Amino acid sequence: MPMAIPLLGAAFMAAGSIMTAVGVTAAIAGISLATIATVAGVALMAVSMLTMQVPKPDSTGQQLDTKLSAKAPVPVLYGHTATGGTLIYRELSGKKNGKLFMAMALSAAGPIAGVEYAYANDVGLNFYGNPSSTISMVTATTPSSKKLYRNKLAQRWLPGETPSTTTISQGFGGYGPAPKNPGLASGHALALVYADYDSDQFPQGLPKMLWTVRGVKVYDPRKDSTYPGGSGSHRLENAATWEFSENPFLCALHWTLGKFENGRKVVGIGAKSSEVDFPAFVRGANVADANGWKCGGVAATSDDKFAVLSTILAAGGGVPIARGAQISCHVNTPLTTTATITAADIVRDIEIQNSSSLRSRYNTVIPTYREPSQFWEIISGEQVTSSVYVEEDGGFQASKEVEFTMVQQAAQAHQLATYNLVNSREMLTFTLGLKLRSLSFRVGDAVMVAVPEIAAGSVKCLVINREYNPSDQVVTLTLKSENDAKHAFALGQSQVAPPTIALTGYDPTDMAEPEPTSWTAQGGTLTSETGVKPVIRIAGANDNPYTSAIIVEYRHVGSPVWAQAGVFSRDTTLVEITNVTSQTAYEIAISYRSAVGAVSDRAEFGPVIAGDETYSWTAVNGEGKPQDNATVGAPNGTPVGDRPAEEVIEDLDNATVVIRQLPDLVSSLVQQPIDELAALHLSYSAISLRKSIALADENAVAVRDLKTYVDDHNAIVSQDFLNLTSRVGQNEAGLLVLNQTYASETAATASQLTDLIARTGANEAQIVEEIAVRTDATGSLATSLDQISARTGDNEAAIQSSASAISDLTSATATRFDGLETRVGGAETLISNLQSSVNDGSTATANQLAQLGVRITDETSAREAAISTETQARVDGDGALSGRIDTISSDINASGTGLKAVIQTVQQTQSDQNAARASEITTLQSRLNNVNGEAGASIENKMSTLATLEGGLQSAWTLKVQQDVNGQRYVAGGGLVLENGVSDIAWLADSFRIMAAGQTPRQVFYADANGVRIDNAAIGVAAVDTLQIAGNAITANQVLTGADTAVAAGGTADFLSTGWLTIGDGVDGSGIISVAYTVDATSAYDASATLELFVDTGAGYPANPQISMVQGVTTDSGNSYWRQAGSLMHVVDGAQVRVRARIRSGVFMTKAVARPMTVRNIVMTLMGAKR
């Protein structure tokens, strides 16, 4: 079965793949690695919130099987369900090892509530006595059988107290003690089995055992008077106060807390109570009770902890989530919003996903669950669909099978499948950078998004992820739409599915202009050592959350041309325009530019008058400087050079006017090209916008900024920033490099971001490289992300590689992801490889997942082909495990018809202290789903070997072919097993034949429900209940024997009487009957007897025999003991015959005396021929 990749490795791989290097540093700057490691097993629970997909534990599918190993993973049984148990003890004793003693572990973490019933080969067992209190013998079965197991099979059920008061040997009572006195098994619920072999009672050997069980007892905070709002005697620290429950959230809480014995964890995650969000589990338990949702199933200690937790919660419509450093959960139920997010709360660009691709959607769910009436096998339930969703998806019906392994009610499986469907239609997601107050929002909270600017007037959403960057105090929330109408549909209160929520009417090019109150403009002066210069000051703050840049312009009052003062960052609060003339009136304009290049209308301010302009006399120097207090005059007519002074002054006045108008003249020449270029803004990728933009707004930019500072947490930060931009027409290129180091009293980090981008119109090429390292007292972390992408129109190609390494005081983890993707129209390709390695000293795990896929979607159909290889190797204190899954598939969905073909090979080896196992399963499957129903054909080839420490050996091979047509299943196949030197072969088929090879193959053996046909057979010894032979069809005669028969002196006795025998071919044949015998006289005197043969061919036996013969011995002395052989023969004609042979003791010869006699060695032969 598929192996789950440990979540620790997946968690940090995924985090590294979506954060920039700066983002990684900031996200973990205030959290110790020890805390991260505490909840590492649930670090990516936000992914569960987003997808609502449940990983499957490794042991799924083995619940009903009996595990044959004392070192097998420890099972724990939740709720009410059935299990085949785990064999932990087995011994043979008695004559020919005919007595068998076994101990089967049903569940750890005992005591359980109890065993209800036991089955053997699907036959219910009825006991004389109560197996829960004493060893009890089977006295009857259901359905009733006169032979099976009666007085030969006994059981005792131990609940698993700690400490146990009964040893395994004592549990066998009068049938024991078991040969090797296995002792106690405290904390483990056991089924002790005693069998006394009898071929009639056990015609197929030891039967397959199955028990229905009420599982472990769990803690319910609602019944704990020390818990807020609780009432009752339950206490978390005292397991003796706990009770049995089928509530999924209480069982999930039990698994989260784990069960400890003598300070050692037995099962579960083992989280501390401070690491568990009890109110969330209580809320989920209340919802499950209200909806009648229950769980029942078996988990194992070898299973991935997160997968088990997810599977249990899925039975209650829940998913696990991480809230800070606590393990929590979310349940499908209507939620009350805790806050409203408005545009005033948003401080960064919004990322919106309004829908998902048609290729990834599904509108039909087929649930599978465990059905008690089918001996707890996993079966498919009724499919869930809606015409609303099929219509939204263009009329294509796309189905998905969802397995609820711990659900055992059809109605519950249907409701949960409906929730899975409606949750999959929650496609609207937001990623928001918010102010610090949003840090109070927790994963799982419901909030309202009220931002009309993006057409989100009032959208209810669920918080599915939260990140906090202490360096800029920005809280990043990921939200997913939450449609309250889905609950009524999922619970059957409404028959109409709610439409998928999506934003409509949002125009990203419609940018709102600044509000009049957001900015002010004032004229003033700027004083320096050289004097006073005129200035216009614009003060205020950006009031539009979608602003990426602020454009400031100015002009003389009355001028039609605006001059640009500059383009400033969105966080700018003060702009000073110094290129103004003193005592001159100006108008100011402010507009906003969005990340997609949309520019708002201008908001105009003013007029404002620039201040005076003066120069400091002391700042004037040089050889031509007049003396202090000197005066200078030039009356009209005074020559200045060769011109009068008044002409020179007039020319200077005219020049002053020109100089004052020069900025407007230059601006009119320069501004027009700038405006045209401003219309060429491109849409930047989300990665480029997370911290900075590689492309600046100006056409030519070269900026280098080196700085150090102390942040609000007294940490020392050093930054090196480089930004280069070149732009000509539609062609633009940018380079951004940001290097940063960070050191505080608790941690040290370093990060590097490099972003290269080139664009020509809609064509774009980009390379992003991000790396970050971090250390603190508890551990170390290193991450890297490389992305390469190229886009021409709608055609895209991308390569991504990410890696992370983390170590703390107890463990080390390494992950790596590499992916290639292309997209051209509706055609996509994908190649990815995920590797992870986790090591905590006691358990080491390595995983690798490689995927290759292509998909094309057009107006008529969606076609997909994929190849996946998943491998895992794990070693822990109990043993070693390796596994590999190879899957290839092709899928076509068109016009309500789906065709799917899959080939999968699952290989697994496992060695522990008691046994070594190897198995390989290859499955081929083809399926069809259309308006006429479902149909599928599959082939499964399974091989397995087993060697146990006790010397047990098993080699097995099975082949199964199967077809499913509209709920009807047809199966054929066979298998070969060799166990401890004993082999068995079995086949299941409507007919079975063996052909002899040759140019013309010839059938030599055929078998079906009507019997077996063999063309040519040599049989040494045969025991036949009913013999039907067609004349010369065989060469052997029909031979019957009779028992020795005694006859009294003068009496009569029949020594042979047959049933109907076929003559020839059973229609009309001829034959010869021959009866051979010997007759003994039992006293030493002369005697005689008459031997008679009666033959009936259908008209009844005649009154007189057909053959009669006298035998005897007489002497003159009358004293002679005798023994004589004889035979009777008769020719018969017809279809059938029956025969009776008789002896009469009497005086049939001279001097004879009636004596007692015995007929022995009786043999009858019927030789017949067919027509």
C-alpha angles and dihedrals in degrees: 000000000000115000121226116234108233109259095227092070094041092049098060093038091057094044091053092049096058104036129075116233090256089048092053092051094048096043094059100029094104100036125079119233089234089063091047091052091050092064096027091119090063100031094122099042087125086072088060089051090052099045102022086214119147121218114224122236118238093242094057109124095026097081095103095041123093110238111218104208136091087209096047117129113286111257124217118195121210126194124341114326146118130268139181091214131217120276108233100161134027131166136167125211142155131055111344088353088286096150119075127195119192136172115202119194110221100176143348123217090059158205095086124196090251150275114280106187143353132217134194116199088343091305115124116237122222116198136206098233132359115299089202090069106024142008104279131195125226109248101168142006138219112257089035120253127176094211115026116107097326112157089346102080125057134174141192123194120210117192096211106249120184109258097021116227094202128060119217090248092051089050091064089062115182092000092060170357093197111244099250099034097233094195129207130349101192116193093016121105107223140193109207113205127196120186129182104199118237122162092220095047094042103033092163098037122250107359126231106264127217131177131194108218141184100220141216124332115246139199118256114195089198088067094048113095090199090061115083107267093005127126126191147048100292113124124186094218095047113065090185088074095056125104139207115271138169092201107128095215094050090049089048090050089052091052092046094052092039127208119271128198120189090348093305124112112243103178140355136031096303097219120173116249089247089059094056127083098221096179091059092053090046091051090050092048090055092051092048091051091049092051096041093241116162136175133215130170149098127268127187134216089238092061122102105267095223092048091054092047090049093048094051093046091047088065087063097042092259141125130201118250136179117237107188105301093340131097108232140160142223125217130201103251136114110283132204115234114245099196145359122238115212134177089267090065095054119093101166140041117292120236112206131188105191096182144347127251118277089238093062097045129095129191101186129059125195109197123207121199142159112274116204093200089060093053090271094296119155109257136172119259131207112300119249119218142143132213087219092066095039089055091047088054094055097264095299115132109216116182134196130191114226119192120214099187095177096046118098103172123083094212092050092049089051093051093047091048088052090052089050089053097047092043089054087058091058090098100147110101133171130198109199134182104214141181122270095267088072089070086087091066112098132202107272095030120127117231135174119237109210107175109134090184089076095036090258096127094157116349119164111219141180121230105235101167139015130193129179126202109198093191093069098012092236119150114210114204128187112206133188125198116260116203111198091197091069094073095064090049093048094049094047095251091119130033095204120081116226114247118253112270115241136159113254130185096025112140111191089196092060102091118183116233123235117280114249091241095051096077138031130195126205135174118233147135136270114218124207140153090276094053142270123320128191117252140173115217122205113193131178141082138272109267099185117080092205094060116120096171138014118223117205121193136173140185142175112271106267096021117122093207124084119211118209116237090188148286112267136189120270091251095058114127103172132040123180119198109201100167092088136110120246119258091008124133118236138180119220127211127192125189135170129232121205129215090259091055099258113147122206126224116275120267106211126212132184152335093239127174121228116232130252125287121222136158129220113247091212089058090060114092141153137094094291095055110123119232118273113276091011117146127216125202136173117184118202111285094030105138116240103188104312095333134075116258095242091060092049091050091050091051090049091051091050090048090052091057091050092048090052091050094045097089091056092048093049092045092055089056097044102034099066096061090045092053091050091051090048088064090060096071114145132216108256123212121255091245092056091049099049093090111351144354120246093206115066122207096246123080095239121026133164112171129167120179125182118182146149128202144161114246129213090276093056090251120145113236126190121189137186114192127186126179125177125177134174123180133177117168108309093344116093136161131187140184126193126181122180120180120180139175124192130189129176136160090274108033148013126215138176127189140177131196125187121181123181120180138171126184138183109181107301093347115099141175122188140175121192123184122183130176132170138174130192137181136180137159093285103046153315136267134192126179137175136184129187123184129181120182139168127188131186110179106309093339114102140179125184140175123195132183126178134172138178136186123191133176131176137168093290110024149021128216133185127183135176133184129189124180140173123193137175131183128189113171107305094345121097137177128193135184118177140165125193121189128180136174125190126184127173097166095258098050126035121187133180123187137180130185120186121184135182123180145160127194135180124189124184138153094286106040151345116240127188139174123185142174123198133180120188122183133178137180122186134175124183139154092288101048148292132295133188129178142173132192121191117187132177121179145169125199135186126184117184133156096341094317124110127191121186134176124187136178116189132176120192118191124182138171126186132180127181137160092285110032148009122221136185128182140171126189123186118188129186117191137176121183138185126198119182142133090289093060136260132315133175142175124201143172124202125191114187129183127178140169131193135188121180132198089243089063098261116149130189133176118181139176128180134179121196131181118190141181127191120196119177094325096320114114126204120191135184132167148101146224148211124215131179114190123177092335095314118108133197134184124194134174132189116203142127087244137003128201141173120209127201113230122243142106086296108030112225127208111236101167132029131171133176138146090293095057145271129304123197119182096203126007138165110205120186102190125004133180110203126187096190119013119206114171127168105225112260091009085105131022098220120097125234107258127189131178132207134212123251108276127202124206125195123235107284091003137120130232137173108227097181132032122163137189123238114308126195117242112213110316094350094253108078120334143141130235148163123244116206124181116189125188147142126238122209125195108218099210131049098253136099111278143170139195141183118232115203134190121204119190126191120191095174107301095081133261113307121240091241125044121255089222127029129173134177120219130180150111128247129179135178090250094050090221111109128125110206144187120190135180122218146162140211121210133187136170116231134190129195141053102296140013141186127197138210124186122194139187126205120196114210149098105307098141134050112274091008121138126206105255136175110260141182128217112213141171093036115184127167123193126192112195110190138167130206121233 
